[in-house]
Amino acid sequence: MISESEQSLPALKLASVDKVSTISRKDFSDSYFTPLKPLIIEDLAKSWPALNKWTPDFFKDQHGNNLVKVYDEGFVTAGDHYMSQAKSIPLSEFIDAVITTSQDLRMFLYNIKSQIPVLVDDIIFPDIVDGLSKHFIFMFFGCKGSVTQMHFDIDMSHVFHTAIFGRKTITLLPFEQGNNLHRYPFTCRSYVDVHQPDFKQHPRLKDAQGYQVILEPGETLFIPSGYWHHLVYEEASCAISLRCPSQTWQGKLQGFYNLLIMQSFDRLMNKLSPKGWFNWKKQQALKV
Ligand SMILES: O=C(O)CCC(=O)C(=O)O
């Protein structure tokens, strides 16, 4: 007889993401950007020097002395490291961990423009949309086994996430699915397990609908404004996210509110009562 834990678990309703090799500005705007639909563009970054140049050894040899902030699961857990780094270490030490270990350890929102500006020369800005920020060019670099928990980008930007090397499994859901994801109040986070959903604890997850994709090196994923995303590093991975603001007033206002009010309040409450505040958010999120 098969025990309950051995039976295959019901999965989330996740569709695949459309994939094109290239797309015109107009088709992208009409079919993906304006209707807020994700898309993989295989060749958007085809001519970026970064694709061939950026390897773990390159970073170690050329920029190994730079101090970098690294993050682990403490980023989303109540306590001193909530929403902040686990530690700061030389990039060369981090690269050693990337090459030799499997663990949840990653560089997160590392702004290459302010930290290692010369790297920006290895990226060619696509003209697929107007308004891509030249100041906030974020690198995400992690060991195999890293997980970026389910969240949406607090400023409600649209994101173009290009995998330089390493594969990732990415789960995406529209902003409106926050209730089905049992969003924690005053945060842009959810703590559901999208790979092994627990429908007893998270009953509304049964109604959640989204997308899942394996992003291959060189490919770019368009993550529309407000979309929830969860990333599993199947291999040691390095990616660059380019971003542009939401084009709607509603999106812009939501972004300002999230950044200036919601986030400040959440951080303050975490300082005052880390466990108590976290437990209250959890209780609210799990309410049926
Ligand atoms: O690659 C990651 O770990 C996270 C990416 C992300 O959250 C983003 O680009 O907004």
The ligand as an SDF file (V2000), in Angstrom:
LIG
                    3D

 10  9  0  0  0  0  0  0  0  0999 V2000
   17.8700   35.8500   -9.4530 O   0  0  0  0  0  0  0  0  0  0  0  0
   17.4440   36.0130   -8.3120 C   0  0  0  0  0  0  0  0  0  0  0  0
   17.8340   35.3550   -7.3700 O   0  0  0  0  0  0  0  0  0  0  0  0
   16.3520   37.0280   -8.0430 C   0  0  0  0  0  0  0  0  0  0  0  0
   15.9920   37.8910   -9.2330 C   0  0  0  0  0  0  0  0  0  0  0  0
   14.9780   38.9210   -8.8870 C   0  0  0  0  0  0  0  0  0  0  0  0
   14.2900   38.8540   -7.8940 O   0  0  0  0  0  0  0  0  0  0  0  0
   14.8090   40.0640   -9.7830 C   0  0  0  0  0  0  0  0  0  0  0  0
   15.5100   40.1700  -10.7940 O   0  0  0  0  0  0  0  0  0  0  0  0
   13.9530   40.9300   -9.4820 O   0  0  0  0  0  0  0  0  0  0  0  0
  1  2  2  0
  2  3  1  0
  2  4  1  0
  4  5  1  0
  5  6  1  0
  6  7  2  0
  6  8  1  0
  8  9  2  0
  8 10  1  0
M  END
$$$$
